[in-house]
Amino acid sequence: PQTTSTTIETKTPKTPVKRPATTALPPKIDPEEGIRMKICESILRSLIGRIEREQHQESIKT
C-alpha cells in the first residue's frame, strides 16, 4: 500500500510543468476566440451559480 501512495506523490509535481505552455497561449488568441471564451465563461458561471443555489436549497430542506 505504501508504494502506491509514493507513486501518486511523484506524479502530482509533474502536472504544473505543463501549465506554463497553456499560460503562454492566451495572447495569440484572435478576438473572435476571445469573445467565444468570454461567452463560455459566462455560461459556465451561470451554470455553477445555479448548481450552488440548488445545493443551498437542498441543504436548507434537510
PDB file of N, H, CA, C and O in Angstrom:
ATOM      1  N   PRO A   1       0.826  -1.224   0.000  1.00  0.00           N
ATOM      2  CA  PRO A   1       0.000   0.000   0.000  1.00  0.00           C
ATOM      3  C   PRO A   1       0.857   1.270   0.000  1.00  0.00           C
ATOM      4  O   PRO A   1       0.465   2.279  -0.586  1.00  0.00           O
ATOM      5  N   GLN A   2       2.028   1.226   0.657  1.00  0.00           N
ATOM      6  H   GLN A   2       2.347   0.406   1.133  1.00  0.00           H
ATOM      7  CA  GLN A   2       2.878   2.413   0.744  1.00  0.00           C
ATOM      8  C   GLN A   2       3.437   2.814  -0.621  1.00  0.00           C
ATOM      9  O   GLN A   2       3.589   4.004  -0.895  1.00  0.00           O
ATOM     10  N   THR A   3       3.742   1.847  -1.475  1.00  0.00           N
ATOM     11  H   THR A   3       3.619   0.880  -1.252  1.00  0.00           H
ATOM     12  CA  THR A   3       4.323   2.143  -2.788  1.00  0.00           C
ATOM     13  C   THR A   3       3.349   2.939  -3.656  1.00  0.00           C
ATOM     14  O   THR A   3       3.773   3.835  -4.386  1.00  0.00           O
ATOM     15  N   THR A   4       2.053   2.628  -3.591  1.00  0.00           N
ATOM     16  H   THR A   4       1.709   1.900  -2.997  1.00  0.00           H
ATOM     17  CA  THR A   4       1.060   3.336  -4.408  1.00  0.00           C
ATOM     18  C   THR A   4       0.979   4.806  -4.008  1.00  0.00           C
ATOM     19  O   THR A   4       0.882   5.673  -4.876  1.00  0.00           O
ATOM     20  N   SER A   5       1.017   5.102  -2.697  1.00  0.00           N
ATOM     21  H   SER A   5       1.095   4.397  -1.992  1.00  0.00           H
ATOM     22  CA  SER A   5       0.939   6.485  -2.237  1.00  0.00           C
ATOM     23  C   SER A   5       2.160   7.280  -2.707  1.00  0.00           C
ATOM     24  O   SER A   5       2.029   8.450  -3.069  1.00  0.00           O
ATOM     25  N   THR A   6       3.335   6.666  -2.707  1.00  0.00           N
ATOM     26  H   THR A   6       3.442   5.716  -2.414  1.00  0.00           H
ATOM     27  CA  THR A   6       4.549   7.360  -3.142  1.00  0.00           C
ATOM     28  C   THR A   6       4.500   7.667  -4.644  1.00  0.00           C
ATOM     29  O   THR A   6       4.955   8.726  -5.075  1.00  0.00           O
ATOM     30  N   THR A   7       3.952   6.743  -5.437  1.00  0.00           N
ATOM     31  H   THR A   7       3.582   5.882  -5.087  1.00  0.00           H
ATOM     32  CA  THR A   7       3.873   6.978  -6.882  1.00  0.00           C
ATOM     33  C   THR A   7       2.941   8.149  -7.192  1.00  0.00           C
ATOM     34  O   THR A   7       3.213   8.937  -8.098  1.00  0.00           O
ATOM     35  N   ILE A   8       1.838   8.265  -6.437  1.00  0.00           N
ATOM     36  H   ILE A   8       1.617   7.625  -5.701  1.00  0.00           H
ATOM     37  CA  ILE A   8       0.896   9.373  -6.637  1.00  0.00           C
ATOM     38  C   ILE A   8       1.603  10.692  -6.301  1.00  0.00           C
ATOM     39  O   ILE A   8       1.448  11.687  -7.009  1.00  0.00           O
ATOM     40  N   GLU A   9       2.380  10.686  -5.211  1.00  0.00           N
ATOM     41  H   GLU A   9       2.507   9.878  -4.636  1.00  0.00           H
ATOM     42  CA  GLU A   9       3.099  11.887  -4.793  1.00  0.00           C
ATOM     43  C   GLU A   9       4.102  12.335  -5.858  1.00  0.00           C
ATOM     44  O   GLU A   9       4.270  13.534  -6.083  1.00  0.00           O
ATOM     45  N   THR A  10       4.765  11.391  -6.509  1.00  0.00           N
ATOM     46  H   THR A  10       4.629  10.417  -6.327  1.00  0.00           H
ATOM     47  CA  THR A  10       5.750  11.740  -7.534  1.00  0.00           C
ATOM     48  C   THR A  10       5.068  12.238  -8.811  1.00  0.00           C
ATOM     49  O   THR A  10       5.632  13.065  -9.528  1.00  0.00           O
ATOM     50  N   LYS A  11       3.865  11.746  -9.100  1.00  0.00           N
ATOM     51  H   LYS A  11       3.406  11.075  -8.517  1.00  0.00           H
ATOM     52  CA  LYS A  11       3.155  12.145 -10.320  1.00  0.00           C
ATOM     53  C   LYS A  11       2.605  13.569 -10.227  1.00  0.00           C
ATOM     54  O   LYS A  11       2.618  14.290 -11.225  1.00  0.00           O
ATOM     55  N   THR A  12       2.123  13.993  -9.056  1.00  0.00           N
ATOM     56  H   THR A  12       2.113  13.407  -8.245  1.00  0.00           H
ATOM     57  CA  THR A  12       1.496  15.308  -8.910  1.00  0.00           C
ATOM     58  C   THR A  12       2.422  16.483  -9.251  1.00  0.00           C
ATOM     59  O   THR A  12       1.960  17.405  -9.924  1.00  0.00           O
ATOM     60  N   PRO A  13       3.705  16.515  -8.832  1.00  0.00           N
ATOM     61  CA  PRO A  13       4.537  17.679  -9.183  1.00  0.00           C
ATOM     62  C   PRO A  13       4.774  17.848 -10.682  1.00  0.00           C
ATOM     63  O   PRO A  13       5.088  18.950 -11.132  1.00  0.00           O
ATOM     64  N   LYS A  14       4.630  16.782 -11.460  1.00  0.00           N
ATOM     65  H   LYS A  14       4.375  15.886 -11.095  1.00  0.00           H
ATOM     66  CA  LYS A  14       4.882  16.850 -12.899  1.00  0.00           C
ATOM     67  C   LYS A  14       3.793  17.616 -13.657  1.00  0.00           C
ATOM     68  O   LYS A  14       4.078  18.200 -14.702  1.00  0.00           O
ATOM     69  N   THR A  15       2.563  17.629 -13.161  1.00  0.00           N
ATOM     70  H   THR A  15       2.331  17.154 -12.311  1.00  0.00           H
ATOM     71  CA  THR A  15       1.465  18.304 -13.866  1.00  0.00           C
ATOM     72  C   THR A  15       1.650  19.824 -13.978  1.00  0.00           C
ATOM     73  O   THR A  15       1.390  20.367 -15.051  1.00  0.00           O
ATOM     74  N   PRO A  16       2.090  20.550 -12.919  1.00  0.00           N
ATOM     75  CA  PRO A  16       2.247  22.006 -13.066  1.00  0.00           C
ATOM     76  C   PRO A  16       3.255  22.421 -14.138  1.00  0.00           C
ATOM     77  O   PRO A  16       3.183  23.538 -14.649  1.00  0.00           O
ATOM     78  N   VAL A  17       4.187  21.541 -14.483  1.00  0.00           N
ATOM     79  H   VAL A  17       4.245  20.633 -14.067  1.00  0.00           H
ATOM     80  CA  VAL A  17       5.195  21.855 -15.505  1.00  0.00           C
ATOM     81  C   VAL A  17       4.526  22.088 -16.863  1.00  0.00           C
ATOM     82  O   VAL A  17       5.013  22.891 -17.659  1.00  0.00           O
ATOM     83  N   LYS A  18       3.427  21.400 -17.132  1.00  0.00           N
ATOM     84  H   LYS A  18       3.032  20.748 -16.486  1.00  0.00           H
ATOM     85  CA  LYS A  18       2.723  21.546 -18.403  1.00  0.00           C
ATOM     86  C   LYS A  18       1.943  22.861 -18.490  1.00  0.00           C
ATOM     87  O   LYS A  18       1.648  23.330 -19.589  1.00  0.00           O
ATOM     88  N   ARG A  19       1.611  23.452 -17.357  1.00  0.00           N
ATOM     89  H   ARG A  19       1.851  23.071 -16.464  1.00  0.00           H
ATOM     90  CA  ARG A  19       0.783  24.662 -17.330  1.00  0.00           C
ATOM     91  C   ARG A  19       1.416  25.885 -18.015  1.00  0.00           C
ATOM     92  O   ARG A  19       0.710  26.588 -18.738  1.00  0.00           O
ATOM     93  N   PRO A  20       2.716  26.173 -17.820  1.00  0.00           N
ATOM     94  CA  PRO A  20       3.301  27.354 -18.491  1.00  0.00           C
ATOM     95  C   PRO A  20       3.013  27.436 -19.983  1.00  0.00           C
ATOM     96  O   PRO A  20       2.858  28.534 -20.518  1.00  0.00           O
ATOM     97  N   ALA A  21       2.939  26.295 -20.667  1.00  0.00           N
ATOM     98  H   ALA A  21       3.065  25.403 -20.232  1.00  0.00           H
ATOM     99  CA  ALA A  21       2.643  26.278 -22.099  1.00  0.00           C
ATOM    100  C   ALA A  21       1.239  26.816 -22.361  1.00  0.00           C
ATOM    101  O   ALA A  21       1.026  27.557 -23.321  1.00  0.00           O
ATOM    102  N   THR A  22       0.276  26.445 -21.506  1.00  0.00           N
ATOM    103  H   THR A  22       0.449  25.843 -20.726  1.00  0.00           H
ATOM    104  CA  THR A  22      -1.101  26.909 -21.674  1.00  0.00           C
ATOM    105  C   THR A  22      -1.214  28.399 -21.341  1.00  0.00           C
ATOM    106  O   THR A  22      -1.998  29.108 -21.972  1.00  0.00           O
ATOM    107  N   THR A  23      -0.443  28.886 -20.362  1.00  0.00           N
ATOM    108  H   THR A  23       0.194  28.310 -19.850  1.00  0.00           H
ATOM    109  CA  THR A  23      -0.499  30.296 -19.990  1.00  0.00           C
ATOM    110  C   THR A  23       0.104  31.173 -21.092  1.00  0.00           C
ATOM    111  O   THR A  23      -0.243  32.349 -21.197  1.00  0.00           O
ATOM    112  N   ALA A  24       0.987  30.626 -21.900  1.00  0.00           N
ATOM    113  H   ALA A  24       1.269  29.671 -21.815  1.00  0.00           H
ATOM    114  CA  ALA A  24       1.606  31.377 -22.994  1.00  0.00           C
ATOM    115  C   ALA A  24       0.655  31.545 -24.182  1.00  0.00           C
ATOM    116  O   ALA A  24       0.863  32.430 -25.012  1.00  0.00           O
ATOM    117  N   LEU A  25      -0.379  30.715 -24.274  1.00  0.00           N
ATOM    118  H   LEU A  25      -0.548  29.997 -23.599  1.00  0.00           H
ATOM    119  CA  LEU A  25      -1.290  30.750 -25.416  1.00  0.00           C
ATOM    120  C   LEU A  25      -2.224  31.970 -25.470  1.00  0.00           C
ATOM    121  O   LEU A  25      -2.377  32.529 -26.556  1.00  0.00           O
ATOM    122  N   PRO A  26      -2.864  32.425 -24.371  1.00  0.00           N
ATOM    123  CA  PRO A  26      -3.864  33.496 -24.467  1.00  0.00           C
ATOM    124  C   PRO A  26      -3.516  34.701 -25.344  1.00  0.00           C
ATOM    125  O   PRO A  26      -4.387  35.145 -26.092  1.00  0.00           O
ATOM    126  N   PRO A  27      -2.289  35.266 -25.303  1.00  0.00           N
ATOM    127  CA  PRO A  27      -2.007  36.427 -26.163  1.00  0.00           C
ATOM    128  C   PRO A  27      -2.189  36.157 -27.658  1.00  0.00           C
ATOM    129  O   PRO A  27      -2.484  37.080 -28.417  1.00  0.00           O
ATOM    130  N   LYS A  28      -2.017  34.902 -28.090  1.00  0.00           N
ATOM    131  H   LYS A  28      -1.777  34.152 -27.473  1.00  0.00           H
ATOM    132  CA  LYS A  28      -2.123  34.555 -29.505  1.00  0.00           C
ATOM    133  C   LYS A  28      -3.579  34.410 -29.966  1.00  0.00           C
ATOM    134  O   LYS A  28      -3.846  34.431 -31.168  1.00  0.00           O
ATOM    135  N   ILE A  29      -4.514  34.265 -29.037  1.00  0.00           N
ATOM    136  H   ILE A  29      -4.298  34.248 -28.061  1.00  0.00           H
ATOM    137  CA  ILE A  29      -5.929  34.052 -29.397  1.00  0.00           C
ATOM    138  C   ILE A  29      -6.469  35.287 -30.130  1.00  0.00           C
ATOM    139  O   ILE A  29      -6.275  36.421 -29.692  1.00  0.00           O
ATOM    140  N   ASP A  30      -7.144  35.042 -31.243  1.00  0.00           N
ATOM    141  H   ASP A  30      -7.301  34.121 -31.599  1.00  0.00           H
ATOM    142  CA  ASP A  30      -7.744  36.136 -32.018  1.00  0.00           C
ATOM    143  C   ASP A  30      -9.024  36.620 -31.330  1.00  0.00           C
ATOM    144  O   ASP A  30      -9.597  35.879 -30.530  1.00  0.00           O
ATOM    145  N   PRO A  31      -9.495  37.857 -31.622  1.00  0.00           N
ATOM    146  CA  PRO A  31     -10.661  38.435 -30.919  1.00  0.00           C
ATOM    147  C   PRO A  31     -11.891  37.540 -30.925  1.00  0.00           C
ATOM    148  O   PRO A  31     -12.594  37.447 -29.918  1.00  0.00           O
ATOM    149  N   GLU A  32     -12.158  36.880 -32.048  1.00  0.00           N
ATOM    150  H   GLU A  32     -11.587  36.955 -32.866  1.00  0.00           H
ATOM    151  CA  GLU A  32     -13.344  36.017 -32.122  1.00  0.00           C
ATOM    152  C   GLU A  32     -13.280  34.909 -31.078  1.00  0.00           C
ATOM    153  O   GLU A  32     -14.269  34.640 -30.397  1.00  0.00           O
ATOM    154  N   GLU A  33     -12.122  34.266 -30.950  1.00  0.00           N
ATOM    155  H   GLU A  33     -11.318  34.485 -31.503  1.00  0.00           H
ATOM    156  CA  GLU A  33     -11.959  33.200 -29.959  1.00  0.00           C
ATOM    157  C   GLU A  33     -12.061  33.763 -28.549  1.00  0.00           C
ATOM    158  O   GLU A  33     -12.589  33.110 -27.649  1.00  0.00           O
ATOM    159  N   GLY A  34     -11.553  34.980 -28.361  1.00  0.00           N
ATOM    160  H   GLY A  34     -11.124  35.511 -29.092  1.00  0.00           H
ATOM    161  CA  GLY A  34     -11.650  35.639 -27.055  1.00  0.00           C
ATOM    162  C   GLY A  34     -13.096  35.859 -26.654  1.00  0.00           C
ATOM    163  O   GLY A  34     -13.467  35.640 -25.501  1.00  0.00           O
ATOM    164  N   ILE A  35     -13.921  36.296 -27.614  1.00  0.00           N
ATOM    165  H   ILE A  35     -13.619  36.474 -28.551  1.00  0.00           H
ATOM    166  CA  ILE A  35     -15.352  36.503 -27.367  1.00  0.00           C
ATOM    167  C   ILE A  35     -16.005  35.164 -27.014  1.00  0.00           C
ATOM    168  O   ILE A  35     -16.798  35.079 -26.077  1.00  0.00           O
ATOM    169  N   ARG A  36     -15.662  34.121 -27.776  1.00  0.00           N
ATOM    170  H   ARG A  36     -15.018  34.190 -28.538  1.00  0.00           H
ATOM    171  CA  ARG A  36     -16.208  32.782 -27.506  1.00  0.00           C
ATOM    172  C   ARG A  36     -15.830  32.324 -26.100  1.00  0.00           C
ATOM    173  O   ARG A  36     -16.651  31.753 -25.381  1.00  0.00           O
ATOM    174  N   MET A  37     -14.575  32.581 -25.717  1.00  0.00           N
ATOM    175  H   MET A  37     -13.909  33.045 -26.301  1.00  0.00           H
ATOM    176  CA  MET A  37     -14.098  32.203 -24.381  1.00  0.00           C
ATOM    177  C   MET A  37     -14.922  32.917 -23.313  1.00  0.00           C
ATOM    178  O   MET A  37     -15.317  32.309 -22.318  1.00  0.00           O
ATOM    179  N   LYS A  38     -15.185  34.230 -23.526  1.00  0.00           N
ATOM    180  H   LYS A  38     -14.864  34.723 -24.335  1.00  0.00           H
ATOM    181  CA  LYS A  38     -15.959  35.012 -22.560  1.00  0.00           C
ATOM    182  C   LYS A  38     -17.381  34.470 -22.453  1.00  0.00           C
ATOM    183  O   LYS A  38     -17.928  34.369 -21.355  1.00  0.00           O
ATOM    184  N   ILE A  39     -17.980  34.122 -23.596  1.00  0.00           N
ATOM    185  H   ILE A  39     -17.536  34.204 -24.488  1.00  0.00           H
ATOM    186  CA  ILE A  39     -19.339  33.565 -23.619  1.00  0.00           C
ATOM    187  C   ILE A  39     -19.353  32.249 -22.840  1.00  0.00           C
ATOM    188  O   ILE A  39     -20.228  32.018 -22.005  1.00  0.00           O
ATOM    189  N   CYS A  40     -18.377  31.395 -23.125  1.00  0.00           N
ATOM    190  H   CYS A  40     -17.667  31.582 -23.803  1.00  0.00           H
ATOM    191  CA  CYS A  40     -18.279  30.100 -22.426  1.00  0.00           C
ATOM    192  C   CYS A  40     -18.122  30.313 -20.925  1.00  0.00           C
ATOM    193  O   CYS A  40     -18.732  29.606 -20.124  1.00  0.00           O
ATOM    194  N   GLU A  41     -17.296  31.297 -20.548  1.00  0.00           N
ATOM    195  H   GLU A  41     -16.801  31.871 -21.199  1.00  0.00           H
ATOM    196  CA  GLU A  41     -17.083  31.592 -19.133  1.00  0.00           C
ATOM    197  C   GLU A  41     -18.382  32.011 -18.467  1.00  0.00           C
ATOM    198  O   GLU A  41     -18.704  31.542 -17.375  1.00  0.00           O
ATOM    199  N   SER A  42     -19.140  32.905 -19.128  1.00  0.00           N
ATOM    200  H   SER A  42     -18.878  33.286 -20.015  1.00  0.00           H
ATOM    201  CA  SER A  42     -20.398  33.387 -18.555  1.00  0.00           C
ATOM    202  C   SER A  42     -21.404  32.254 -18.406  1.00  0.00           C
ATOM    203  O   SER A  42     -22.117  32.177 -17.406  1.00  0.00           O
ATOM    204  N   ILE A  43     -21.460  31.367 -19.414  1.00  0.00           N
ATOM    205  H   ILE A  43     -20.881  31.430 -20.227  1.00  0.00           H
ATOM    206  CA  ILE A  43     -22.374  30.217 -19.364  1.00  0.00           C
ATOM    207  C   ILE A  43     -21.981  29.308 -18.196  1.00  0.00           C
ATOM    208  O   ILE A  43     -22.831  28.884 -17.412  1.00  0.00           O
ATOM    209  N   LEU A  44     -20.683  29.016 -18.091  1.00  0.00           N
ATOM    210  H   LEU A  44     -19.993  29.360 -18.728  1.00  0.00           H
ATOM    211  CA  LEU A  44     -20.202  28.148 -17.010  1.00  0.00           C
ATOM    212  C   LEU A  44     -20.505  28.764 -15.649  1.00  0.00           C
ATOM    213  O   LEU A  44     -20.934  28.066 -14.730  1.00  0.00           O
ATOM    214  N   ARG A  45     -20.282  30.078 -15.520  1.00  0.00           N
ATOM    215  H   ARG A  45     -19.933  30.645 -16.267  1.00  0.00           H
ATOM    216  CA  ARG A  45     -20.535  30.749 -14.242  1.00  0.00           C
ATOM    217  C   ARG A  45     -22.008  30.683 -13.870  1.00  0.00           C
ATOM    218  O   ARG A  45     -22.343  30.436 -12.712  1.00  0.00           O
ATOM    219  N   SER A  46     -22.900  30.903 -14.851  1.00  0.00           N
ATOM    220  H   SER A  46     -22.627  31.104 -15.792  1.00  0.00           H
ATOM    221  CA  SER A  46     -24.343  30.851 -14.578  1.00  0.00           C
ATOM    222  C   SER A  46     -24.757  29.444 -14.161  1.00  0.00           C
ATOM    223  O   SER A  46     -25.569  29.265 -13.253  1.00  0.00           O
ATOM    224  N   LEU A  47     -24.179  28.437 -14.846  1.00  0.00           N
ATOM    225  H   LEU A  47     -23.519  28.582 -15.583  1.00  0.00           H
ATOM    226  CA  LEU A  47     -24.489  27.039 -14.507  1.00  0.00           C
ATOM    227  C   LEU A  47     -23.998  26.711 -13.102  1.00  0.00           C
ATOM    228  O   LEU A  47     -24.714  26.092 -12.314  1.00  0.00           O
ATOM    229  N   ILE A  48     -22.770  27.130 -12.793  1.00  0.00           N
ATOM    230  H   ILE A  48     -22.189  27.632 -13.433  1.00  0.00           H
ATOM    231  CA  ILE A  48     -22.196  26.880 -11.466  1.00  0.00           C
ATOM    232  C   ILE A  48     -23.052  27.583 -10.409  1.00  0.00           C
ATOM    233  O   ILE A  48     -23.335  27.012  -9.356  1.00  0.00           O
ATOM    234  N   GLY A  49     -23.462  28.817 -10.692  1.00  0.00           N
ATOM    235  H   GLY A  49     -23.233  29.281 -11.548  1.00  0.00           H
ATOM    236  CA  GLY A  49     -24.321  29.568  -9.774  1.00  0.00           C
ATOM    237  C   GLY A  49     -25.624  28.840  -9.512  1.00  0.00           C
ATOM    238  O   GLY A  49     -26.080  28.760  -8.372  1.00  0.00           O
ATOM    239  N   ARG A  50     -26.223  28.309 -10.570  1.00  0.00           N
ATOM    240  H   ARG A  50     -25.852  28.374 -11.496  1.00  0.00           H
ATOM    241  CA  ARG A  50     -27.476  27.555 -10.451  1.00  0.00           C
ATOM    242  C   ARG A  50     -27.277  26.314  -9.584  1.00  0.00           C
ATOM    243  O   ARG A  50     -28.079  26.029  -8.694  1.00  0.00           O
ATOM    244  N   ILE A  51     -26.196  25.579  -9.857  1.00  0.00           N
ATOM    245  H   ILE A  51     -25.545  25.809 -10.580  1.00  0.00           H
ATOM    246  CA  ILE A  51     -25.891  24.358  -9.099  1.00  0.00           C
ATOM    247  C   ILE A  51     -25.685  24.710  -7.624  1.00  0.00           C
ATOM    248  O   ILE A  51     -26.185  24.013  -6.740  1.00  0.00           O
ATOM    249  N   GLU A  52     -24.946  25.795  -7.361  1.00  0.00           N
ATOM    250  H   GLU A  52     -24.540  26.361  -8.079  1.00  0.00           H
ATOM    251  CA  GLU A  52     -24.690  26.216  -5.982  1.00  0.00           C
ATOM    252  C   GLU A  52     -25.998  26.558  -5.282  1.00  0.00           C
ATOM    253  O   GLU A  52     -26.202  26.176  -4.129  1.00  0.00           O
ATOM    254  N   ARG A  53     -26.893  27.282  -5.974  1.00  0.00           N
ATOM    255  H   ARG A  53     -26.727  27.592  -6.910  1.00  0.00           H
ATOM    256  CA  ARG A  53     -28.192  27.643  -5.394  1.00  0.00           C
ATOM    257  C   ARG A  53     -28.997  26.392  -5.066  1.00  0.00           C
ATOM    258  O   ARG A  53     -29.596  26.292  -3.995  1.00  0.00           O
ATOM    259  N   GLU A  54     -29.007  25.435  -6.000  1.00  0.00           N
ATOM    260  H   GLU A  54     -28.520  25.516  -6.869  1.00  0.00           H
ATOM    261  CA  GLU A  54     -29.738  24.179  -5.783  1.00  0.00           C
ATOM    262  C   GLU A  54     -29.179  23.440  -4.569  1.00  0.00           C
ATOM    263  O   GLU A  54     -29.935  22.904  -3.759  1.00  0.00           O
ATOM    264  N   GLN A  55     -27.860  23.417  -4.448  1.00  0.00           N
ATOM    265  H   GLN A  55     -27.245  23.853  -5.106  1.00  0.00           H
ATOM    266  CA  GLN A  55     -27.220  22.752  -3.309  1.00  0.00           C
ATOM    267  C   GLN A  55     -27.599  23.450  -2.007  1.00  0.00           C
ATOM    268  O   GLN A  55     -27.841  22.790  -0.996  1.00  0.00           O
ATOM    269  N   HIS A  56     -27.653  24.801  -2.026  1.00  0.00           N
ATOM    270  H   HIS A  56     -27.457  25.337  -2.847  1.00  0.00           H
ATOM    271  CA  HIS A  56     -28.038  25.562  -0.836  1.00  0.00           C
ATOM    272  C   HIS A  56     -29.477  25.238  -0.448  1.00  0.00           C
ATOM    273  O   HIS A  56     -29.779  25.046   0.730  1.00  0.00           O
ATOM    274  N   GLN A  57     -30.368  25.177  -1.448  1.00  0.00           N
ATOM    275  H   GLN A  57     -30.122  25.332  -2.405  1.00  0.00           H
ATOM    276  CA  GLN A  57     -31.776  24.860  -1.189  1.00  0.00           C
ATOM    277  C   GLN A  57     -31.903  23.464  -0.589  1.00  0.00           C
ATOM    278  O   GLN A  57     -32.678  23.247   0.343  1.00  0.00           O
ATOM    279  N   GLU A  58     -31.132  22.516  -1.132  1.00  0.00           N
ATOM    280  H   GLU A  58     -30.502  22.692  -1.889  1.00  0.00           H
ATOM    281  CA  GLU A  58     -31.160  21.143  -0.622  1.00  0.00           C
ATOM    282  C   GLU A  58     -30.664  21.091   0.822  1.00  0.00           C
ATOM    283  O   GLU A  58     -31.221  20.369   1.648  1.00  0.00           O
ATOM    284  N   SER A  59     -29.618  21.856   1.121  1.00  0.00           N
ATOM    285  H   SER A  59     -29.165  22.443   0.449  1.00  0.00           H
ATOM    286  CA  SER A  59     -29.070  21.877   2.485  1.00  0.00           C
ATOM    287  C   SER A  59     -30.077  22.499   3.452  1.00  0.00           C
ATOM    288  O   SER A  59     -30.147  22.093   4.612  1.00  0.00           O
ATOM    289  N   ILE A  60     -30.863  23.487   2.986  1.00  0.00           N
ATOM    290  H   ILE A  60     -30.806  23.817   2.044  1.00  0.00           H
ATOM    291  CA  ILE A  60     -31.889  24.118   3.817  1.00  0.00           C
ATOM    292  C   ILE A  60     -33.017  23.113   4.101  1.00  0.00           C
ATOM    293  O   ILE A  60     -33.511  23.026   5.225  1.00  0.00           O
ATOM    294  N   LYS A  61     -33.414  22.363   3.076  1.00  0.00           N
ATOM    295  H   LYS A  61     -33.013  22.433   2.163  1.00  0.00           H
ATOM    296  CA  LYS A  61     -34.502  21.383   3.219  1.00  0.00           C
ATOM    297  C   LYS A  61     -34.158  20.294   4.231  1.00  0.00           C
ATOM    298  O   LYS A  61     -35.005  19.904   5.035  1.00  0.00           O
ATOM    299  N   THR A  62     -32.924  19.806   4.197  1.00  0.00           N
ATOM    300  H   THR A  62     -32.236  20.123   3.545  1.00  0.00           H
ATOM    301  CA  THR A  62     -32.537  18.693   5.077  1.00  0.00           C
ATOM    302  C   THR A  62     -32.380  19.146   6.526  1.00  0.00           C
ATOM    303  O   THR A  62     -32.058  18.335   7.394  1.00  0.00           O
TER     304      THR A  62
END
